[in-house]
Structure formats: structure tokens, C-alpha cells
């Protein structure tokens, strides 16, 4: 690659070899001139104000790839199902979610791609729910042009693999069982149900059946059976998950015939979380913190369950690093470290 350097004042009529970024502190940062723009006399003062006293006129040697073309090829190689690509801007392409779902990254492959000299690919954290249209990653190369072999190596690494994808969530027919004698007898108003309904609705699922039961194994067991008969393909029991004598939800779930996969998670809030199965139907035990905290174990694991991901001992234990919520005065989840340790 050869670069002829020309003073800006003498560059009128020449084409820019790459996008030019303008920064006005506190006001603007973005593309002022696009690659290929023909410099006009009125552009000279603007370029000088941007600190551009000279313009490089690019002459690509054989076997070199311009940054825009390199970014396009790398992005196409890395993008899996559910992702759309933006236009190149300032040498960079962003990946955006074409649909709501679970953002998944092959972390080992991501490390290998970024180990290729002059390649940069940055992402959000894996295993988080993202909404449609959200930017989730970006890529570019560092210099203005790279060797063909650099881009070809990324394409080779990604061939036949899925580096980045948005996995769709399965819409679940949720059966919701609210446990607690204080709610069952009308001493207090149920506040758990609306929270759970809202959370599932945000994930594209619907609570199709709800029941209130007292702190009774027989009542809870019967309610679980009714939810199965009603065709619910996910059952959620709220409350009664602690070690208090009246908290019988885990024992009731077992009595209903469930196999308990997990009881207890290294997550605060959410340590008393339970996951079990009755046949093919998952059954969850939600601790009371789900009702009070905007972000809890529910928000870390339920999207993964709905995406068909395994939610077993290994997945739950991996949440320990990052599973402690800082309890910020203003919750900004998911734009925070909670649940993003690995």
C-alpha cells in the first residue's frame, strides 16, 4: 500500500480514501466526510479545523484490502442467524438484532478472531436477552488497508461455525402458582403475579393460568397437576422458597412428581431459585426477591431456558462470578455487570 501525502490546500478535486471523523467536544462525534468524497474549496477550512493539514491519497498494492471491504467481509463471516449488518461508517460495521432473543457468542472463537493481527471485533456480553434493533457488536480493521491473508484467516476461522447469533425465544404457555397463606386468605394483595406476568410478556410468553394456594403441600401439588392438565408448558411457583417452617414450595414441587435439577444459585438476589422438570415441562421456584428487584436470577436464567439453552448445575454455578448485584440507587440492568462475569 502506497500513500501519497498532499497538503489540504492542494487536495481540492481529490477523493478521500476513507471516512473522516469530526469531533466537537460535548456536541458531536461522527462522520464529517465519506470515503470517496471529492474535496471542494469550502471543505478545506473544515478539514483544517479537524486537525487534517494533509490528505493521504491511497494507492492499494495487489493483495491489499481497503478497511471498508475488510470490515464487510469480516462482518459477513461472523454474523449468524438473527443479526443484521449496518453500512460501513468510519471503517466500522455494527451488528444489530433482527429480532428479540438471546444473544449468543462463541467466546473461544471470538478470542481467536481478535488474535488475528489488525482485526477488532467487540461485542456485548453473551447469554443476555436483547430487543429487536439493538446494536450488539462492531468490527473493523486497524489500518487503512490490510493484507488479503488477514481477512481470509478470519473467514477461515468462522467457516462452518456460528460466532454471533440471536436465538429466538420459545413463546411459553405459563402456569403461575402464587403460594402463601397471607395472599390466599386475602390478608395482603398479591404483588408477585403482576411482576411475573410483566416479565414473561417482555420475553414473548404469556401466563395463561394462575392459581392462589396457601402454605399447603396438598394444595400446591394439586395446583401443579391442574396446570399440567391445562396444557401449560412451563410452570412457575412463587414464594415459599426459604427455610422457614411454613415455606413448603420445594417439597410440594417434589411431591408433584418433579425431578429437581437445581435448588440454590450463587446469585444475589435469587439464591433460593429452583429448577425442576415434570416430564418435558420445566417447573421453576421463584424466591420473593424476584418481586422486589428489577434484576434477579429470573432475568439471568429464564431467557436462556426459553431459548432452549440448558439450565443445569454447570450453567448456574458459572453465574457466581458477576452474580452479586451491586444494588445501585438507579438500576440500569442489563447495562451493568450483574450476571456478566464469564
C-alpha positions as CSV (number, residue, x, y, z in Angstrom):
1,X,0.0,0.0,0.0
2,X,1.3,3.4,-1.0
3,X,0.1,6.7,0.4
4,X,0.9,10.0,-1.3
5,X,0.6,12.8,1.3
6,X,-0.9,16.1,-0.1
7,X,-1.4,19.4,1.8
8,X,-5.1,20.0,2.2
9,X,-5.0,23.3,0.3
10,X,-3.7,21.4,-2.7
11,X,-6.1,18.5,-2.3
12,X,-9.2,20.2,-3.9
13,X,-10.6,17.8,-6.5
14,X,-9.1,14.7,-4.9
15,X,-11.1,11.8,-3.5
16,X,-10.9,10.9,0.2
17,X,-9.5,7.4,0.7
18,X,-11.5,6.8,3.9
19,X,-14.2,8.4,6.1
20,X,-13.2,11.5,8.0
21,X,-14.3,11.8,11.7
22,X,-15.1,15.2,13.2
23,X,-15.2,15.7,17.0
24,X,-16.8,18.8,18.6
25,X,-16.3,18.2,22.4
26,X,-19.6,17.8,24.2
27,X,-21.6,18.2,21.0
28,X,-20.7,15.8,18.2
29,X,-18.6,12.9,17.1
30,X,-19.2,11.3,13.8
31,X,-18.5,11.1,10.1
32,X,-18.0,14.5,8.5
33,X,-16.9,13.3,5.1
34,X,-17.5,9.9,3.5
35,X,-14.9,7.8,1.7
36,X,-14.8,8.9,-2.0
37,X,-15.9,12.4,-1.2
38,X,-14.3,14.9,-3.7
39,X,-12.7,17.7,-1.7
40,X,-14.2,21.1,-2.5
41,X,-12.7,24.5,-1.8
42,X,-15.2,25.1,1.0
43,X,-14.1,21.8,2.7
44,X,-10.6,23.0,3.3
45,X,-11.3,25.1,6.4
46,X,-13.4,22.3,7.9
47,X,-10.7,19.8,7.4
48,X,-8.1,22.1,8.9
49,X,-10.4,22.6,11.9
50,X,-10.5,18.8,12.3
51,X,-6.7,18.8,12.5
52,X,-6.3,17.5,9.0
53,X,-3.5,19.5,7.4
54,X,-2.6,16.8,4.9
55,X,-4.6,14.3,3.0
56,X,-3.4,10.8,2.1
57,X,-4.1,9.6,-1.4
58,X,-4.2,5.9,-1.3
59,X,-2.7,3.5,-3.9
60,X,-3.5,-0.1,-2.9
61,X,-1.0,-2.7,-3.9
62,X,-2.1,-6.0,-5.2
63,X,-3.1,-8.3,-2.3
64,X,-4.3,-5.4,-0.1
65,X,-7.9,-4.9,1.1
66,X,-9.3,-1.5,2.0
67,X,-10.7,-1.1,5.5
68,X,-14.3,-0.9,4.3
69,X,-14.1,-4.0,2.3
70,X,-12.3,-5.8,5.0
71,X,-14.9,-4.9,7.6
72,X,-17.7,-6.0,5.3
73,X,-16.1,-9.4,4.7
74,X,-15.3,-10.0,8.4
75,X,-18.8,-9.0,9.4
76,X,-20.4,-11.4,6.9
77,X,-18.2,-14.2,8.2
78,X,-19.1,-13.5,11.9
79,X,-22.8,-12.8,11.6
80,X,-25.1,-15.8,12.4
81,X,-28.9,-16.1,12.4
82,X,-30.9,-13.2,13.7
83,X,-28.3,-10.5,13.0
84,X,-28.3,-7.6,10.5
85,X,-25.3,-5.5,9.4
86,X,-25.1,-1.7,9.2
87,X,-23.4,0.2,6.4
88,X,-19.7,0.8,6.8
89,X,-19.1,4.1,8.6
90,X,-15.6,5.3,9.5
91,X,-14.3,1.9,8.7
92,X,-16.6,0.1,11.1
93,X,-19.7,-2.1,10.7
94,X,-22.1,-2.8,13.6
95,X,-24.2,-5.9,14.1
96,X,-27.8,-5.3,15.2
97,X,-30.5,-7.7,16.4
98,X,-33.0,-8.5,13.7
99,X,-35.4,-10.0,16.3
100,X,-35.7,-10.1,20.1
101,X,-33.9,-13.1,21.6
102,X,-30.9,-14.5,23.4
103,X,-27.5,-13.1,22.2
104,X,-25.0,-15.9,21.9
105,X,-21.3,-15.7,21.4
106,X,-18.8,-18.5,20.7
107,X,-16.3,-17.0,23.2
108,X,-13.3,-19.1,22.2
109,X,-13.9,-18.3,18.5
110,X,-14.2,-14.6,19.4
111,X,-10.8,-14.7,21.1
112,X,-9.2,-16.4,18.1
113,X,-10.7,-13.9,15.7
114,X,-9.3,-11.0,17.7
115,X,-6.0,-12.7,17.9
116,X,-5.6,-12.2,14.1
117,X,-3.3,-9.2,13.6
118,X,-5.1,-5.9,13.0
119,X,-8.7,-7.3,13.4
120,X,-11.0,-5.9,16.0
121,X,-14.4,-7.4,16.9
122,X,-16.1,-6.2,20.1
123,X,-19.5,-7.4,21.5
124,X,-21.9,-7.1,24.3
125,X,-21.9,-9.9,26.8
126,X,-23.2,-13.3,25.8
127,X,-26.3,-15.0,27.2
128,X,-28.4,-11.9,27.6
129,X,-31.8,-11.0,26.2
130,X,-31.7,-8.3,23.6
131,X,-34.5,-6.4,21.9
132,X,-35.0,-6.0,18.2
133,X,-32.8,-3.4,16.6
134,X,-30.3,-3.3,19.5
135,X,-26.6,-2.9,18.4
136,X,-24.8,-5.9,19.9
137,X,-21.3,-5.9,18.2
138,X,-19.0,-4.0,15.9
139,X,-16.0,-4.8,13.8
140,X,-13.2,-3.1,11.8
141,X,-9.6,-3.5,10.9
142,X,-7.0,-1.1,12.5
143,X,-5.1,0.2,9.5
144,X,-6.5,1.8,6.4
145,X,-5.8,-1.4,4.4
146,X,-4.7,-5.0,5.4
147,X,-3.3,-7.9,3.6
148,X,-5.8,-10.2,1.9
149,X,-4.4,-13.0,4.1
150,X,-5.7,-11.3,7.2
151,X,-9.3,-11.2,6.1
152,X,-9.0,-14.7,4.6
153,X,-7.8,-16.0,8.0
154,X,-11.0,-14.6,9.8
155,X,-13.1,-16.2,7.1
156,X,-11.4,-19.5,7.6
157,X,-11.8,-19.4,11.3
158,X,-15.5,-18.7,11.0
159,X,-16.3,-21.1,8.2
160,X,-18.9,-23.6,9.3
161,X,-19.2,-22.1,12.7
162,X,-21.6,-19.6,14.4
163,X,-19.6,-16.8,16.1
164,X,-22.6,-14.5,16.9
165,X,-26.3,-15.1,16.8
166,X,-29.6,-14.1,18.2
167,X,-31.5,-17.2,19.3
168,X,-35.3,-16.8,19.3
169,X,-37.2,-17.4,22.5
170,X,-39.9,-20.1,22.6
171,X,-43.3,-18.5,23.5
172,X,-44.3,-20.4,26.6
173,X,-47.8,-21.1,28.0
174,X,-47.0,-20.3,31.6
175,X,-49.0,-21.7,34.6
176,X,-48.4,-19.4,37.6
177,X,-49.0,-20.6,41.2
178,X,-48.9,-17.9,43.9
179,X,-48.1,-19.5,47.3
180,X,-48.6,-18.0,50.7
181,X,-51.4,-18.1,53.3
182,X,-51.3,-14.3,53.7
183,X,-52.3,-13.9,50.0
184,X,-54.6,-16.9,49.9
185,X,-56.7,-15.6,52.8
186,X,-56.7,-12.1,51.5
187,X,-54.7,-10.6,54.3
188,X,-52.4,-8.9,51.7
189,X,-52.8,-8.2,48.0
190,X,-50.9,-10.4,45.5
191,X,-48.0,-8.4,44.1
192,X,-46.0,-11.3,42.8
193,X,-48.4,-12.2,40.0
194,X,-48.3,-8.8,38.1
195,X,-44.5,-8.8,38.2
196,X,-44.2,-12.3,36.8
197,X,-46.8,-11.6,34.1
198,X,-44.9,-8.5,33.1
199,X,-41.6,-10.2,32.9
200,X,-42.9,-13.1,30.8
201,X,-44.7,-10.7,28.5
202,X,-41.5,-8.9,27.9
203,X,-40.0,-12.2,26.8
204,X,-42.8,-13.0,24.4
205,X,-44.6,-15.5,26.7
206,X,-48.0,-15.4,28.4
207,X,-49.3,-16.5,31.8
208,X,-52.4,-18.5,30.7
209,X,-53.4,-19.8,34.1
210,X,-53.0,-18.6,37.6
211,X,-53.9,-20.0,41.0
212,X,-53.6,-18.9,44.6
213,X,-52.7,-21.5,47.2
214,X,-52.0,-21.5,50.9
215,X,-48.8,-22.9,52.5
216,X,-50.0,-26.4,51.9
217,X,-48.3,-29.2,50.1
218,X,-51.5,-30.8,49.1
219,X,-52.9,-27.5,47.6
220,X,-49.7,-26.7,45.7
221,X,-49.3,-30.3,44.4
222,X,-52.9,-30.2,43.2
223,X,-52.4,-26.8,41.5
224,X,-49.4,-28.1,39.7
225,X,-51.4,-31.0,38.4
226,X,-54.2,-28.7,37.2
227,X,-51.6,-26.6,35.3
228,X,-50.3,-29.7,33.5
229,X,-53.9,-30.7,32.7
230,X,-54.5,-27.2,31.3
231,X,-51.6,-27.6,28.8
232,X,-49.1,-25.3,30.4
233,X,-45.6,-26.0,29.1
234,X,-43.9,-24.0,31.9
235,X,-45.0,-23.9,35.5
236,X,-43.8,-21.3,38.0
237,X,-44.3,-21.3,41.7
238,X,-43.7,-18.1,43.5
239,X,-42.7,-17.7,47.2
240,X,-42.3,-20.2,49.9
241,X,-38.7,-20.9,48.9
242,X,-36.8,-20.2,52.1
243,X,-36.0,-22.5,55.1
244,X,-38.9,-21.2,57.2
245,X,-41.2,-24.0,58.5
246,X,-44.1,-22.6,56.5
247,X,-42.2,-22.5,53.3
248,X,-43.1,-25.7,51.6
249,X,-42.8,-24.9,47.9
250,X,-39.7,-27.1,47.1
251,X,-41.2,-30.1,49.0
252,X,-44.5,-29.5,47.2
253,X,-42.8,-29.5,43.8
254,X,-41.1,-32.8,44.6
255,X,-44.4,-34.2,45.8
256,X,-46.0,-33.3,42.5
257,X,-43.5,-35.7,40.8
258,X,-40.8,-33.2,39.7
259,X,-37.2,-34.0,39.4
260,X,-35.2,-31.2,41.0
261,X,-32.3,-30.2,38.8
262,X,-31.2,-27.2,40.9
263,X,-32.1,-25.7,44.2
264,X,-30.0,-22.8,45.2
265,X,-28.0,-20.5,42.9
266,X,-24.9,-18.3,43.6
267,X,-26.8,-15.2,42.7
268,X,-27.9,-12.3,44.9
269,X,-30.8,-11.6,44.5
270,X,-32.0,-15.1,43.8
271,X,-30.1,-17.6,45.9
272,X,-33.2,-19.8,46.6
273,X,-34.0,-20.3,42.9
274,X,-35.2,-23.8,41.9
275,X,-35.4,-25.5,38.5
276,X,-37.1,-28.9,38.1
277,X,-38.9,-30.9,35.4
278,X,-42.1,-33.0,35.3
279,X,-41.6,-35.0,32.1
280,X,-40.7,-32.4,29.5
281,X,-42.3,-29.5,31.4
282,X,-39.9,-27.2,33.3
283,X,-41.1,-26.0,36.7
284,X,-39.5,-23.0,38.5
285,X,-39.5,-22.0,42.1
286,X,-39.1,-18.2,42.3
287,X,-37.9,-16.6,45.6
288,X,-39.5,-13.5,46.8
289,X,-36.7,-11.3,45.6
290,X,-38.0,-11.6,42.0
291,X,-41.0,-9.5,43.2
292,X,-38.9,-6.7,44.7
293,X,-35.8,-6.3,42.5
294,X,-35.8,-5.1,38.9
295,X,-33.0,-7.6,38.1
296,X,-32.6,-11.0,39.7
297,X,-31.9,-14.6,38.9
298,X,-35.1,-14.7,36.8
299,X,-33.6,-12.2,34.3
300,X,-30.4,-14.2,34.0
301,X,-31.7,-17.7,33.5
302,X,-35.3,-17.6,32.2
303,X,-34.4,-16.1,28.8
304,X,-31.9,-18.9,28.4
305,X,-34.5,-21.5,29.3
306,X,-36.9,-20.1,26.8
307,X,-34.2,-20.1,24.1
308,X,-33.8,-23.9,24.6
309,X,-30.5,-23.5,26.3
310,X,-29.5,-25.9,29.1
311,X,-30.1,-24.5,32.6
312,X,-28.3,-27.1,34.7
313,X,-25.8,-27.1,37.5
314,X,-22.9,-26.0,35.3
315,X,-24.8,-23.0,33.9
316,X,-26.0,-21.9,37.3
317,X,-22.6,-22.3,39.0
318,X,-21.0,-20.2,36.3
319,X,-23.1,-17.2,37.4
320,X,-21.1,-16.9,40.7
321,X,-18.6,-14.5,39.1
322,X,-20.8,-11.5,38.4
323,X,-23.8,-12.9,40.2
324,X,-23.7,-10.3,43.0
325,X,-25.9,-7.3,42.3
326,X,-24.4,-4.0,43.5
327,X,-27.8,-2.6,44.4
328,X,-27.2,0.7,42.5
329,X,-29.6,3.5,43.5
330,X,-30.8,3.7,39.9
331,X,-30.9,0.2,38.3
332,X,-29.6,0.2,34.8
333,X,-29.8,-3.5,34.1
334,X,-28.9,-5.0,31.7
335,X,-26.4,-2.2,31.1
336,X,-24.4,-3.3,34.2
337,X,-22.1,-6.1,35.5
338,X,-24.8,-8.2,37.1
339,X,-24.7,-11.7,35.7
340,X,-21.8,-11.0,33.3
341,X,-18.8,-12.4,34.9
342,X,-18.0,-15.1,32.3
